[in-house]
Amino acid sequence: MDIYYMERALNLAVKGKGLVSPNPMVGAVLVNNEQIVGEGYHKEAGGPHAEVFCLEEAGHLAKNATLYVSLEPCSHHGRTPPCTEAIIRAGVSRVVVAMEDPNPLVSGRGIKLLRDKGIEVVTGVMEEEAKALNEIFIKYITTGKPFAAVKVACTLDGKIATRTGNSKWITGPLAREYVHQLRHEYDSILVGINTVLADNPSLNCRINSPYIRDPIRILLDSKLRIPSDAKIIDSSPTAPLIVFTAANNQEKIMELAEKGVEVIEQKGQTRVSIDFVMTTLAQRQISSVLVEGGADIIWSFFQEDFVDKYYMFIAPKIIGGRKGVPLIGGDGIEAMDDAIKMKWKETRFLGKDLLLTCYRELF
């Protein structure tokens, strides 16, 4: 029964996907006499936690009940009061936790506090599923760097464009719809200037949902070549555009600023480094990045060891030719023993296209 109710808590937590960053997704279920008397999930950063919604719904029925929660209840004052205090006040007698809070500053403290108050606490129920759900939060809170996922769409022969640069469309509508769902889930989306010059993308989120969230747009443009009429500049009224550059072009910077574009200059460099970008994003509490850049940008993320997850959409098409644009650029490696190793996670079909999902490292 613990697994049954924890699965329900995890399903509730998923409702916060794309809406709670930089916080984790959390779901909670309260059970009394084998009946669900309260449910809740974390809906937005800065808002009440899942346990609070759950306890409010249960009311007096929370007394002597069992609380199932997908993440260790918080025991510290942040933007909201500690959930442990609410659990203790409500008279909950047993708490089942999927995983401890990975934040090294608070991990285990909530569990200890509940046990010190005489509440039975069970941990580790569906722990791996809970970790997978909050893989972005775990990476961000434990390393101080955003979770980076690379998305590529290619043909069977590993090309992302023809020799003329044409790439619309490699994959079909279902695969492209899935990409827009990913954009909703990640804090930001990143491309290089060559993608903007070649495709002039909007980089917004186009899904049929009442809770659409456009990702923050990140552009790597070392020489500041972005056209003043690029779609990326004004394609979203809610998501800002941040341009990283190594060019000291104050006139162009002022021109972009007048259009609402923020330009961040990496001084003393000829090319923007991925480490500089990721560090800057982390400082702004941007906890995840979906990389949709071209072949060279993708190689830079791999080369600087920032790729956590890899989405590879493969269309049943052949382009052929030596001049077709390859999936990943750069100089590559010299010896097979030095190849970057990935681990398979999932395969699925989206219409006629195949999606392969891999991790650089598994938690």
Buried (B, 14 or more C-beta within 10 A) or exposed (E): EBEEBBBBBBBBBEBBBBBBBBBBBBBBBBBBEEEBBBBBBBBEEEBBBBBBBBBBBBEEBBEEBBBBBBBBBBBBEEEBBBBBBBBBEBEBBBBBBBBBBBBEEBBEBBBEBBEEEEBEBBBEBBBEBBBBBBBBBBBBBEEEBBBBBBBBBBBEEBBBBBEEEEBEEBBBEBBBBBBBEBBBBBBBBBBBBBBBBBBEBBBBBEBEEEEBBBBBBBBBBBBBBBEEEBBBBEBBEEBEBBBBBBBEBEEBBEBBEEEEBEBBBBEEEEEBBBEBBBEBBBEEEBBBBBBBBBBEBBBBBBBBEBBBBBBBBBBEBEBEEEEBBBBBBBEEEEEEEEEBEBEEBEEEEBBEBBBBBBBBEEE
